[in-house]
């Protein structure tokens, strides 16, 4: 009997048992991670690897855009921000531009930190 990768099993279980707000936080964390990896890959002249990570970051933004809850007013602000970030990632990927990635990474970090703070506040109330 073959066993799968325990880390992948853990990740799958974490995703399937998480609350929606936790999944959003995981997406933000993944976005930051893949942008950082794309940046490092460009700096190390590993362009195909950079492309791979950039596409993963773009996919996360697509997911965030598709799952945005329009019942909340903040969605009207988040959608254009996600769209802008995705367009900048595409530009960074075409130009292999670290500065653009740093710009988008800054937005992604801020979103992640804000979301974490909001989750913390919601558990207190």
Long-range contacts (C-beta under 8 A, 24 or more apart in sequence): 21-115, 21-118, 21-119, 21-122, 22-119, 24-64, 24-67, 24-115, 25-112, 25-115, 25-116, 25-119, 27-60, 27-63, 27-64, 28-108, 28-111, 28-112, 28-115, 29-112, 30-56, 30-60, 31-57, 31-60, 31-61, 31-64, 31-108, 31-111, 31-112, 32-105, 32-108, 32-109, 32-112, 34-60, 35-89, 35-101, 35-104, 35-105, 35-108, 36-105, 38-92, 38-93, 38-101, 39-98, 39-101, 39-102, 39-105, 42-96, 42-97, 42-98, 42-101, 43-98, 47-96, 50-93, 50-96, 51-93, 54-89, 54-92, 54-93, 54-101, 55-93, 57-89, 57-104, 58-86, 58-89, 58-90, 58-93, 61-85, 61-86, 61-89, 62-86, 81-107
